[in-house]
Amino acid sequence: MRYRILGPLELWEGDRQVPLAPTKWRVLLAVLLVEANQMVSTDRLLEELWGERPPQSAAKLLQGYVSRVRQALDDRAGRLLVTHVQGYKAHGYRLVVAPDDVDAHRFEDLVEQGRRALGRNRPEEAGERLREALALWRDTPFADVPSTPAVEAETTRLAVSRLHAQELRIEVELRLGHHESVLDELEALAAANPLRESLRGQLMLALYRAGRQADALAVYQSLRDALVSELGIEPGPPLQELHLQILKGDATLLEVPRPPETPRERVAELSPPAAIVPRQLPRTKAAVIGRGGEISVIRKLLERDDGEGAAIVAIDGIGGVGKSALAIHSAHQVAARFPDGQLYVDLRGSTAGLAPLGAAEVLGRFLTALGVDARGIPGDVDDAAAMFRSLVADRRVLVVLDNAANADQVRPLLPAGPGCAVLITSREILTTLEGAAHVHLDVLFHDQAIALLEKLVGPERVAAERETADAIVQRCGGLPLALRIVGARLAARPGWPLSTIRDKLADAQTRLDELRVGDVTVRASFETSYEGLCHGGQDLDRDAARAFRLFGVVPGPDVSLPVATALLGVPAARAENALERLVDAHLLHSPSPLRYKMHDLLRLFAREAAECDEREDEREAALERLVRCYLATAQRAVSALGLARHLPERPVGDPSARPVRLADRTEATAWLETERENLLATVKQAATRSEHLARLAVWLTQPLQWFLYPRADVQELRHLNELAIRTARDLGDREGEAWGLNNMASVHWLCREYAEMRECLESAIAIWRAIGDRKGEQASLCNLADALAELELFEEAMAVQESQLAAARELGDRLAELAGLGNLGRICRGLGRSDEALANFQESIRCAREIGDQTCESFALHEVSRLHRESKRFQEAQEALERMERLSAAWTDPGAYARWRGHPWSAIFPHIKYAVPS
């Protein structure tokens, strides 16, 4: 969209003018354009539209106007006219515009270009820019928009800017000796601005040079009379001095200054005039969608004119992210700022099958393009670089170095002149390139990726299958190259529904095969970066290539440095160096310190590379080290939190898979929360691999159960335990199966599926007894008693609970005894034996005090208070309740009481100490 405000307000889409008939629409759009790219509050808009007394329905009317303007902008997604929300209401609106979208912005940019050109004593160039700027004016700004405070202020500001531009253009004409041609314009401007000394000075000089000395002196006298009579002041010193020079007939005023000798004249022998303005920029290859912010930043950096040498901008990013397209597009945007030429070269730094270009070859191409005879180009790189710098030293030349391999490749190709600029693209960030400003290009956000897909295949097809389009974008990972390939395939097959491509991309094993059109493939884009590491010649590059391959076996979305160290089986410092090398090469990124993540498509390529270049036993060994590291750390974490009372500790085995250090309960909780998705993904992947890895997967489910249960994550717990039971049975792991059944019973408890809970526990108890595991048996017995009590089978529950208590006392497990006493009290109450229930709860209080468990003591006191209240012993009930409240004030888990109210003792018991984050 283009907006014209230097006259009546107009909205243009390409060559079509979009109608804006209703007055309020134009006012709304005008105010948003005045504050372009800034949020304008709804209160401010209401005041602009209706003044101090808006109608009662003003807010609703404003929403309607916003909707109508969006329709005019064809902005259904709300990307151009953005709503800012506070709470549940619109707080304000922001109109997103690019620098060249508004004629007023273009006007001010051209005026500034003209001002700088004049400052460099280039009046011809300055005149071109200023004439182009003033030609944008059609009438008074916002001529057909009713006046509002914002519109009026902007109209006044722009009028002043126009007058400044007119004065500047007249200054250019005077420097060029065109005084006769500006006399009429000057007289009209001076008459319209009678007290403006700068205009009167220009008019006096033009008249004097035209041989009208008397008229020039009369202009001065007229101004002086007006200033004295109206303001009581004299003209300023510059005008007084000009008046004196004209009065004396100073001949120097008649001289027209000549511009200094141009660079072209100084190097004419080397560069024939017909060959010194190269225009080498390739055409823009593809639409650049969703990069407005980056384009704006690049333009500002390239247009920097601080006299401190050439502006250098280096764009870096993953292969296929659109660096070249962005660079070429941005170069075209600023090309007019570099009238002495634009040089372009593909340095082939990441081109499959081709060696990077050497500096000598590139310099030869540049010098030839600048008109140097090939026979006069030095063979020495330093001499050729010096000649290149000399030729462009005083020119305005843009150099685009696309696809650079490294900083060393581009250094000899950099001009030094302050009027030049360099735009570089590379896979790696060129951190050692002195004076460069770096722009990192990331994958597209989801809405940007959808917009690109709409551009490629048409908005109608995307709108018809929006959910399918969302899936395609997700499977392409927002990578522009992948989306362009998909778009090209769909555009060539207009009869295909989007679901065809979605289904083809569904299989991760073949996804990279599908991301191909002609000779363009995502795989090839990744391959060059990977091969560059494989053949880098340095130990660090080889370590990084191996780390890249082994990332292909990582199950979860990201890894921490300690876990990656275990995966690689090397010292931590060496692992970190390898991973940071991958980050520099944009084959990995670091979303936070010491955490690393790989793009989904890159991970698929890494998996292919691992299968091709890494032995199977090494891949299995790496995955095993990772699983063992997770297992050891998870065991340590749940142990630190006091959760794993019955959990057998499994040995780590491999010293390179040592657990992550966790200083305290807070760090243990944070680690489990952070690694939750990785731990679950690791269990699922390891369970499908070798027998050894599958056994580790079963072991890892056990600490995860203790962590997930307090969060009542039923769906994940169900899947986890089903997998554990199934895998343990396949392995013949009876202990693992029994733990899986016991843990599945807790899932049934959360869902109040007591019959299923009973079935699981009876199966688990049968296994415990078969393998002679008394500890496991008593834990399952305690939970079985809960299930039977919920089924109101209190007599059976009593028998099972007494068996559990006997086992706990036999094993000397006071915590298990404490849980059993609480359960026994609850069962007795169910049987109507209140005195026995009270005795059991009181005994549990004594037991809790002996082992220092205040939480369990609080729970028992609550039950005692309840029994006393039911027996109308209100004093005793109050005392128990007050004791419970004093103890509960110190609980680490404020939610434990609320959960316990609906859970039996044994189910809540293992978790009552767990500090669940809020």
N, C-alpha and C positions, 0 to 999 in steps of 0.2 A: 504494500500500500504506500502511496505517496500523498503528501498533504501540502496544499498550497495556501498559504495564509497572507502572502504579500499582495493583497487585493481581496476580492471576495473569497470566502472560505470554500475550498474545493477538495474533494477526495477522489483520487484516481487509482484504478486498478489496471495496470498496464496502460493500454491506450483508451480505456473506457472510463468516463467520468461517472462516479457513483452519486446518485441524487441524494441530497440532504435537505428535504423540503421543510419539515416543521422547525420553527424557530428554536424551540428548546433543545432540539437535537444539536443544532449548530452551536448554541451556547455551551452545552455540555462538552462537545468535542473541542471547542475553542479553548475552554479552561483547561482541559486535560492536555492539550497541545502546549499551552503556555507553561505547564508544569511537566513536560514530557519526561518520562522515565522516573518520575517522582510520585509517591503516593499522595493523593489529594483526599482529605477526609470527607466523609459524607456531610458533616456539618458545614464545611467550607463550600461544598457544591450546592447545598441547599441555599446558602446565603447568596452565592453567585447567581443562581437561577431565579430566586424569588425575593431577594433582599432581606430586610429585617423581619418581615411578616410572611413567612411561607404558609401555604394552605395546610389544613390539618392532614391531608393525605399526601403531603409533599414527599415523604420517605418512600411511599409506595409508587408514586409517580416517577421518582428518580430511578427506582429499579426498572420501571418500564422503559424509560429513556435509555438506560444503560443497555437493556436488552435490544432495543431498536438500533442503537449505534453498533452493537456487536453484529447484528444482522447485516448492517451496511458494510462492516469490515470483513464479513464472511468469517467470523471468529467464533465458531461454535465451541471450540475447546477452551476459549478464554485465555489464549496465550498472548494476544495483542492488548486486549483490555482486561487487565488482571484485577480480580477482586481480592482485597485484603480483609480477612475475617478476624473479628475479635469476639470471643465467646461463640455465639451462634449467629451473629449478625454481621452484615457488611460494615466494615469500619472505614473503608475508603477504596478508591480505585486508582489504578496506574496504567497509563497508556505507554506501551513499549514501542519505541521508534528507533530506527537506526540513524546514524548521523546524516545520511543523504536522503532520508525519507521526507524531510520537511524543507521547503524552499528557503525558509528563514535561516535554518541551520547551515544549509549550503551557501547562502549569501554571506554569512559571517565567516565561514571557513575560507571562501574565496577572497574576501577582504583581507583576512589575516595573511593569506598567501601573497597577496599583492603588496601588503605592508612590508613583509620580510624581503620580497624581491627588490622593492625600492631601497630598503636598508642595505642591500648588497650591491646597490647601484646597477640594477638591471631594470631600467624603466620600461623597455619593451614588454618584458615578461609581466611586470607589474600592471601595465596597461591592459594586457589581455585578461588577466585575472579580475581586475576591477570592472572592466566593461562587461565581462560575463556575469559578475555579481549583480551589477545594477540592472542588467537586462531581465533579471528574475522578478523585478517589481512590476506589478500590473496596476496598482491603485493603492489607496490607504489600506494598511493591514486590517484584516477582518472587516472589510467594508460593508458586508451584509449581515454582520452579527451585532445584535443589540449590545449596547455598552454595559459592561460589568466592571467591578473594580479590577479584576485580573486582566481582562481584555483591554481596558483603557490604559493600564500601566504598561502592558506589553506593546501596545500601539505607540505610545509615547517613546518608549525605549528604542523601538525599531526605527522610528522617524529620525531620532538623533543618530543612530548608527548609519542610516542612509545618507544623512548630511555629511557625516565624517567620510564616508566612502566617496561621495561626490567631490569633496575637497581633495581627497587623496588622488583621485583620478585626474583632477585638474592640475595638481602638482606634477603628476607624471607628464601630462601634455606640455606643461611649461618647461620641464626639463628637456623634452624632446624638441622644443622650439616651435610648438604648435599653438602659439599665443593667439593668433588671429581666429583659429577655429573655436576657441572657448570663450571669446568675448561676450557673445550673446547670452550664453548659459550663465556666465559669471554675473552679468548685470542683472539677470532675472533672480539668481540666488541671493545676490546682495540686497536687492529690493525686498525680497521675502524675509530676509534676516538682517534688518538695517543696523543692528548693533554688533554684528559678528565681525570682529577685527580680522580674523584669519581670511575670510572671504574678501574683505576690502583690500587686504594686502595683496592677494592674488590678482584682483581686478586692477589695482594700481600698477603692478608689474607688467601685466598683459598689455595695458594701455600704453605704458612707457615704451615697451618693446615694439609696439605698433606705430610708434612715432607720435603719440598723442600725450605729450608731456603735460600740457595744461589740463587735459581731462583727468590725468592721473592725480595731479595736485588737487583738483576740485573734489575728487572722491575723498581724499584725505580730509579736506576742510569740512566737507559735509558730515563725515563721521564725527569729527572733533566737535562740531557744533552740537550734534545730537547728544553726544556723551556728556558734554558740559551742561547742556540745558536740562537733560533728563536725569542724569546721575551725579552730576557735579564732579566728574573725573576726566582726566586726560587720556588719550590713547596710550597703549602700552609701549615700552621701550623698543621692541622690534619694529613696530609700525612707525614710530617716530624716526628711527634710524633709516628705514626705507624712504620715508618722506624727505629726509635730508639728502639722501643719495640722489633721488630724482630731482630735487631742487637744484643740486649742483651739476646735474647732467652726467652722473657717474657712468662711464662707458662699460665698466665691468658688469653692470646689470644687463647689458645687451648680449653678453656672452652666454651661449648655451653649453652647459657642461657635457663633455663627451664621456661615455662609459669607458672604463679602463679596457685595455687590450684583453680580449677574451682568451680563454684557454685554447679555443680552436685556432686562433691566429698564432699562438705561441707554438703549437705542435703541428702547424700546417704541413711541414715537410714530412712528418711521420704519418699524418692522418689526412688524406685528401677529403675535402668537404663532403663529397658524395657518399662517404662510407663511415662517418663518425657518429651516426645516431642509430645504434642497433635497437631493434624492437623484437627481442627474442622470446618474450613470454608466450608459452603455449596457451591455446584456448582453454578456458575453464572446462575441465573434463566432466564434471558432474555437479548437480545442485548441492550447495552447502547448506544443510538444514541443521538448526539447533546450535549454531556456532556464533550467534550474534555477539555474545560477550567477548569471545576470543578475538573475533574480527575487530571489534572496537579497540581492544587492548593493543593488538598488533598494529593497527593504523596509527594509534597515538605514539607508539614506540618508534615506528618508522618515520613519522613526520616530526620527530624531535629535532629541534634546530637550535642547540645550545652552543654551537661553535666548538665543541670538545671532541671532534672526530666523528667518524662514520657511526651511525646508529646500527647496532647489530642485534637481531632478534633470532633466537634459536627455538624452534618448535620440536618437542620430543614427544614420544608416545609409542604404544604398542603397535606392532605391524597390523595394518588394516584399519587403523583408527581414523584415517583421513587426513594425515599431515600434509601430503602433497597437494591434495585438492584445496585444503584451507590456505596453504601458502600461495598457490597460483591465484586463487580467488582474491586474497588480500592484496597480492601484488598488482592485480588489475585495478583494484579499488584506489590504490595510491599512485598509479603509473603517471598520472598527470603532474604529480609533484616532482617527477624526475624527467624533465624534458630532454636531457642529454642522452637518454637511452636506458634500456633495461636489458641486462644480460641474464641468461638462464643456462644452467647446466644440470643434468642428472649425473651425480657423482658415483652412482651405482654402488653405494656403500652397503646396500642390502638387496641386491638384485641377484636372484638365483642364476648360477652358471656364468656370471660375469665378474671379472676382477674390478675392484674400485679404480676409478680414473686417477692417474697421477697428477700432481700439481703442474708439472711441465706441460702436459697435454692440454689441460684446462686453460692455462695461461696463454698457450698458443692460440686456442680458439678465441679467447677474449680479445687478444691483441689484434688478431685478424679481423674480428668483427668491428673493432675500433678503427680499422683502416691501415694498420701497420702492414707493410709488405712482409710476406712470410720470410723472405731472405734476410730481413733486418731483425727478426726475433731472436734474442739471445738463447743459446742452448742451456745455459746455467739457470737453474730455477730461481736463485736469488736475484740474478740480473733481470730475468723476465718479470719477476714480481715487482722489482723496483721500477721498471719501465711502465708496467700497468698502473702502479700507484701514481706515477708522474703524469700519465695521460689523463687520469680522472681526478687529479688533485683538486682542481677548481671547478669541477662540473657537478651536476646533480644527476647521478647515475644510481640505479637500483640494481643490485646483484642478488640473484636467487640461486642458492646452492642447495639443490634438492637431493635428498637421500645420501647424506654424508655418513661416512664410516666412523670418523672420530675427529677430534679437534685438530690433530696434526695435519689431516688432509685439507682442512679449510684455511688454516692460518696464512699460507702464502697467497691466498686468493682474496684477501680482505683489502679493500681500499682504505685510505686514511683520511681523505678529504671530508670536511664537515658537511658538505652538501650531499654526500653519498649515504646509502643505507644498504644493509645486507640482511637477507632473510634466508635462514638455514632450516632444513628439516633433517632429523636423524632419529634412529630408533633409540639411541642412548642419549642421556642428558649430557651435554658438553660442558661439564662443570669446570674444566680447566681453560675454557676459552675466555680470555680476558675481555672485560667490558661488555659481555653479552647479556642481554635480558632474556630470561628463559620463560617460555610458555608451554606448560604441560597440557597435552591433549588427552582426555580420558574418553571412555566409551560414552555413548549417548544415554541420557536419562530416558525413562520409559516413554514419556510423552513426546520427547524429541525423536525417538526411534519410530514411534507410530507416525509422526509427521513425515519422516523420511519415507516410510513405506507408502504413505498416502501419495507422496510426490511421485514415486516410482510406478505404482500400480493403479493409482486413481483413488480419490477419497470415497467414491461410491462402493467400490469392492471392499475396502477396509471397513466402512460403516456397516455393510451388510453382514460381515463376519467379524465383528469387533473382538469377541473372545478368542477366536482363532488367531487374529492378528496379534493379540496380546501374547498368546502362546508362542508364535513365531519369533516375536521380539525377544521373549525370554530365552528361547533356545538358541538364538543368535547372540545372546549376551550383550545386546546393545552395540555390537561391533559394526561400524558402518560398512566395511567391506562385505561382511556376511549378509547384511541387509540388502546391499546393492546387488549381490549375486542372486539372492532370493527374488528381489524385485525384477531383475532382468529376466529370470526364468518365468515369472508370472506374467510379465508384460508381453513376452513372446508367445504366451499361451492364454489368451484372453478367455478361453472357455473353461480353464481350470478353476475350481473353487480354491480359496486359500487353504482349506483343510487338506488338500492334496499335499502341499508342501509341508504343512504342519506335521502330517503323519510321516512323511519321509524323514523329517528331522527328529522324530520321536526316539529312534534307536540311537543311543549314544555311541554304539560301536561303529555305525556307518554315517554319523552326522557329518563328519568332515568330507566324506565322499560326496554327499549331496550338495555341499557348499562349493560348487564349481559351475562356471559358465564359460564356455570356450576354453581359453588358456589361462583364465583367471581363477585362482583357488585360494581359499583361506589357508590351506595346508602349506602351500608354497610360501606364503607371506611369513608364516611362523618358522618355516624350515631354514630360511636364510639366517635368522637370528641365532637359532640353535646351532647350526653348522659353524657359524662364526666362533662360537665358544669351543666347539669340538676341535677346531683347527686353530685356536688362538695362540698356541705355542707356549702359554704360561701355565704353571701349576694351578693358579687361581681360576683360570678359564676352564681347565679340565675338571676341577672340583665343582665349579658352577654347572657345567654340563651334566655331571653325574647327579647333582642335587636336583636339577631340572627333571631328569628322567625319573628319579625316585619320588618326586612330587606326584607323578602319575599314579602311584599306588596309595597315596594318602586318601583315606575314605571321607573325611569331613571337609567342611568348607575352608578351614584355615588351620594353621599350626602355630604354636608358640616356639620360641627359640629352643627351650629345653627339650621339647618333644621332637623338634626337627633334628636336634643333636643326636637323640636316640635313633631316629630314622636313618640318619647318615652314618652313624657309628663312628664318629670322629670327635675330637675335642671341641668344646663349645666355641672357642675362638675361631677355629678353622671352619666350623659350620656357619657361623655368623658371617665370615668373610665371603663364603660361597653364596649365601643367600643375598647379601647386599650387592654382590656382583650381578645377580639375577635381577635385582631391583633396578640397578643402573641400566641394565639391558632391556628393561620393560618386559621381562618374561615372568616377573613376579611383582607384587606391590605390597607395601607395608602400611596397612590401614592405621596401625598404632605401633608404638615402640615394641620391638622384639616379637611382633606377630606378623605372619606372612600369609598372603592369599594369592591364588592364581585364578585368572579368568577361566570360565568354564570351558571355552573352546581350546584355550591353551592347555588346559588339563587333559583334554582328550588327545591332543597332539603329544603331550608329555607321556601319556600312557602308551601311545604307539611307539614313541622313541624308546621307552623302557622295554617294551616287548621285542624291539628290534636290536637294541644296543646293550641291553643289560641281561645277564644270565638269569634264568628263572629262579635258581636257588638264591641268588643275591636279592632278587625282588621279594621272595618269600621271607628271607632273613631280615630285610629292611622293615617289612610290614610287621614281622614278629617283634622286632625291637620296639616299634611304635606301640604295639598292643601291650607289651609288657610294661612299658613306661606308663601308659594310661592305667593299667591294672594296679601297678604298685602305688601310683599317686592317688588313685581313687580309694584304695584300701586305707592309705594313710589319712586321707581327708575324712572319711566316715568314721575312722577310729578317733581322730582328733575331735570330732563332733559328738562322740559318745553314742554313735548309732549302732555300730556293728557288734552287738553283744555276742551273737552266735556265729558271726562270720569267720570262717577259717581263713587265716592269712596265707595267701599263695606266694611261693618264692619267686623273686624276679628272675633269677637264673643268669641273665646276661648282664655283666657289669656296665655295659654301654647303655643299658635301658634303665638306669637308676631313676628313682622317682623325683619329681619336681619338689623343690624345697617349699614347705608351707610352715610359716612361723607360728601361726596361731589359728584359733577357730575362725576368725574373720577371713584370713587368707584361704583357709580350707573351703569355706562357703563360697567365696568369690571364684576360686578355681573351678569348683563343681558347676557353678552357674555359667561361667565363661565357656567351659569345655563341654557343656551338656550336649549340644548338637554333634560335636565331634565324637564324643563317647558313644552315642547311640549309633552313629554312622559306622564307627569302628566295629561295634558288636555285629551289626548286620553284614558287613563285608567279610569279617574274619570267619563268621559262621559258615560261609559258603566256600572257604578255601580248604587247605589241607587239614588232616585230622588234628594235627598239633595246634593250628590256629583256631580251629573250631572249638577245641577244649578251652583255650584261652578266652574265647568269646563267651562260653558258658560261665566261666569264672568271673568275667567282667560284669555280667548281668547282676551278680549278687550285691556288690557295693552300690550299683546304680539303683537297685530296688530300694535300698535303705534311704537313698537320696530323694528319689522321686515320690515315694509313698506319702510323706507329709504334705506334698504339693497336690495330692489327689489327682495326679495326671493319669486318669483312668485309661484313656486310649493308648497312650505310650506304654504304660505298665502292662496292659493286656498283650500288646504286640511283642514287647520285650520278653515276657515270661512264656508266651506261646513259642517263641523262637528258642528260648533256653530249654524248654521241655523237649521240643522236637529234636533239637541238636543233641542234647544229652542222651536221648533214647537211641539216636543213630550211632552215637559213639559208644553206647553201652556204659555210660557214666551214671551209675545208680545214685551216687551222692548228688551230682548236679541235677538229676531229674527230681530227686526229693526236694531239694531247695527250690527248684522251679515250681513244683506243685504247692509247696508251702507259701511261696510268694504269690502264686496265682490266687490262692485262697484269700489273700489280703485284697486283691482286686475285686473279687466277688463280694467281700465285706463292704468295700466302698460303694458298690452298686446294690447292696442289700440283697444279693443273690445267695441266701444262706444255704439252700439245698446244694447248690453247686460248690459252695465253700466247703461244706461237709464232705462231699465226694472227693474233692482235691486232698483234703487233710487226711482222710482215711487211707487214700492211696499213698500219701507221703509217709504216714506212720508205718504202713506195711513195709515200705522200703527201708525206713530207718531200722526197724526191728530185724529185717533180713540182713542188713550189713552191720548190725550191732552198734549203731550210733545212738547212744543214750541221750546225748545233748540235743541232737536234732529231734529225737522222739519227743522229749519233754516240751520243746518249743511248739511242735505241731499239736501236742495234746492240749496245751493251754489255749491255742486258737480254736481247736475243735470244740472245747467246752463253750467258747463264745458262740460258735455257730449253733450248737444244740440249744443253748439258752435262748437265742433269738428265735429258734423254731419252737420255743416253749416246751422243749423236751427236757425239763429240769432234772428229772431223776437220772436220765442218761448223762446229762451234763455234770451232775454231782459225782458220778462214778469216774468220769474221765478227768474231772478236775482234781479229785483226790489222788488219782494215779500220777498226774503231773506234779502235784505237791510232793508226793513221795519221791519221785525222781529228782526233783530240784533239791530236796534235803539230802538225798543220797549223794548227789554230786557236789553238795556244799555251795550251791549257786544261790546266794541270798537275793540277788536281783530277780531271779526267776521265781523264788519263793514269794517275794513281795508281790509280783504280778499275780501269782496263783491265789494268794490270800484275798486280794481285791476281787478277783473273779469269783472265788468261793462265797464271799459276802454277797455279791450280786445274785448268785444262784439261790442262796438261802432266802433272800428277799423274794425271789420269784416263787419259791415254794411256800411263802407265807410264814417262814420261821424267822421272825424279826430278831429274836434274842440271839440266835446263832449268827445271823447276819451281822448284828452289832458287835458280837465277840470277834468275828473274823476281821471286821474293819478296824477294831481297836488293836488287834494283834498286828495288822498291817501298819498301823501308825507307829507302834513300838519298833517294828522291823525297819521302817523308813527312817526313824530317828537314829537307830543304831548305825545304819550305813550312810546317814547324812543326806538322804534324798528328800528335800523339802517339797518338791513338786508332787511326788507320790503321796507324801504326808498330807498335802493340801487336798488332793483328790479324796483321800480316805476321810478326812475331816468333813468334807462336804457331805459324804454319804452318812456319816455319823449324825451330823446336824439334821439331815433329812429324816433319819429313823427316829431321832428324839422328837422332832416336830410332829411326825405321824402318831407318836405315842403321847402327845400333849405334854412332853417334858420341855417346855419352852425355854427355861433358864439354861439347861444343858445344851439345847439346840443353838441358843444365842452364843454361848461360850465357844462352841465348836466352830461356828461361823466366823466369829471374830478372830480366832486363831488362824483359820484358813485365810482370811483376808490379809492378816499380817504376813503370812508366809508367801502368799501369791504376789505381793508387792515386789518381791525379789526375783520373780520368774524371768528367765531369759527369753521365753517365748510367750508373749501376751495372748497368742491365739490358741495355746494349748488347752486352756480351760474350756473355751467354746467348742473345740473339737471333741474333747473328752466327754462333754455332756451327751453327745450322741454316739459314743463308741465304748465298747467294753474295755476293761482294764488291759487285757493282754494285747489288744490291737493297738492301743495308743501307747502302751508302755515303752516300747523301744524308741519312740520318737519324742517323748515328752521333754527331753533335754535339748531338742534340736532348735536352733535359732533360725526361724524362717525369716528371710528379709522381707521388709514391707514393700 
